[in-house]
């Protein structure tokens, strides 16, 4: 739920592997109270972290996903919810996919 440019509440309903559900859960906590611009910056940090293992700045509890880069098949699991939140913030209606995701 947005209040202007600020995310007041976030949640998810879905099924998937443990990594995707944990990532979605931590995402909902991380984005609350953030602006769209702040979430984009966080998305970039998380995306870089799960694809390279390099942590750029403070990502809080999301740091637990730094090791995912060692398992390319799981990178998509960790980043899917992040693509979904970015699509929602951009107002995109089409389904979100990580199929073009580079590992």
C-alpha positions in Angstrom: 0.0 0.0 0.0 1.4 3.4 -1.0 0.8 6.7 0.7 2.1 9.1 -2.0 5.5 7.9 -2.8 6.0 6.0 0.5 5.3 2.3 1.0 3.1 2.0 4.1 2.5 -1.7 4.0 3.6 -4.7 2.0 2.8 -8.4 2.0 2.9 -11.4 -0.2 0.9 -14.6 -0.8 2.5 -17.4 -2.7 4.3 -20.6 -2.8 7.8 -21.5 -3.7 11.1 -22.8 -2.4 12.4 -21.7 1.0 14.8 -19.1 -0.5 12.0 -17.4 -2.5 9.6 -17.3 0.5 12.3 -16.1 2.8 13.4 -13.4 0.4 9.8 -12.2 -0.1 9.3 -12.1 3.7 12.4 -10.1 4.3 11.5 -7.8 1.4 8.2 -6.9 2.9 9.9 -5.8 6.1 12.7 -4.0 4.3 10.4 -1.9 2.0 7.9 -0.6 4.6 8.4 3.1 5.2 10.7 3.4 2.1 10.1 5.6 -0.9 10.0 4.2 -4.4 13.4 5.6 -5.1 14.8 4.1 -1.9 13.4 0.7 -2.9 15.0 1.0 -6.3 18.4 1.6 -4.6 17.8 -1.4 -2.3 16.8 -3.6 -5.3 20.1 -2.7 -7.0 22.1 -3.5 -3.9 20.3 -6.9 -3.3 20.5 -7.8 -7.0 24.2 -7.1 -7.0 24.7 -9.0 -3.8 22.8 -12.2 -4.9 24.5 -12.3 -8.3 28.1 -11.4 -7.2 28.2 -12.0 -3.5 29.5 -8.5 -3.0 27.6 -6.4 -0.4 27.4 -2.7 -1.3 26.4 -0.8 1.9 24.1 -1.9 4.6 21.3 -4.3 3.6 20.4 -5.4 7.1 19.0 -8.9 7.4 19.0 -9.2 3.6 22.8 -10.0 4.0 21.8 -13.6 4.6 21.4 -13.9 0.8 25.0 -13.0 0.0 25.9 -16.6 -0.4 23.2 -17.3 -3.0 25.6 -16.3 -5.8 27.4 -19.6 -5.3 24.3 -21.4 -6.5 23.2 -19.9 -9.8 20.0 -21.9 -9.9 18.9 -20.2 -6.7 19.7 -16.6 -7.7 16.4 -16.4 -9.4 14.6 -17.7 -6.3 16.2 -15.0 -4.2 15.5 -12.1 -6.6 12.0 -13.0 -7.9 10.0 -11.1 -5.2 12.3 -8.1 -5.8 11.4 -8.0 -9.5 7.7 -8.3 -8.5 7.9 -5.3 -6.1 9.7 -3.2 -8.7 7.0 -4.1 -11.3 4.3 -3.2 -8.9 5.9 0.2 -8.1 6.3 0.9 -11.8 2.6 0.0 -12.4 3.4 -2.9 -14.7 0.6 -5.4 -15.1 2.3 -8.2 -17.0 3.5 -11.3 -15.1 7.0 -11.0 -13.6 9.7 -13.5 -14.7 13.4 -14.0 -14.0 14.0 -15.9 -17.2 16.1 -13.1 -18.7 18.1 -12.9 -15.4 21.8 -13.1 -15.9 23.7 -15.3 -13.5 
